[in-house]
Amino acid sequence: MENFRKVRTSEEESPLPFPDLPPDVVEMKVKEGSKIRNLMNFAMAQMELKGSRQIVFSGCGRAVTKTITCVEIMKRKLGGLHQVTKVRYKTVLEVWENQDPLPGGPAQNLTVHKNVPSICILLSRDPLDPNQTGYQPPEPRHGLGMQLGEEGEDASSSSTKGLKRPLPPPCEELLTKKLQVQVPNSPRGSGTTDRQPDCHH
């Protein structure tokens, strides 16, 4: 195979594995070389500006991880999304071309059929059937409401800011450690004064 080089890859077209999808649903086909920022800018515009209720992310082979990453970012930025995940196999055709054909040697081209794992994830603002396989309810918002609100306003002007994860509030670890230390102390309230400086480190 050292004289062969891959010249073309094509995957079989197959219908999306979700029943009752609107005909105009946006499908984000994630490829191995896709840039996550570009995918997310387009997907967020569809959901926020054009008011789409549902969006599908799909990817196969090495693009599966990137597909899941896009979905997780979208769930974190929009919140309240219902999700259905379908995993299946797709047939990918690879065409390899002989770079150094010998007279009477092997064929000019080889076609290889590969079965690769493929993932399709449907995100929906509207409730979905919780009994279907692969359903995940919206994640509860634990204290992210305020941060999501702030980011939502300028998500269109700065795309990179929205991709950063919100940092945990400072001092949380320090406070819990401090409280554990204070338990044996006599309850004179002396702990409250020396708890302050640690917080501002």
Disulfide bonds with the S-S distance in Angstrom:
none
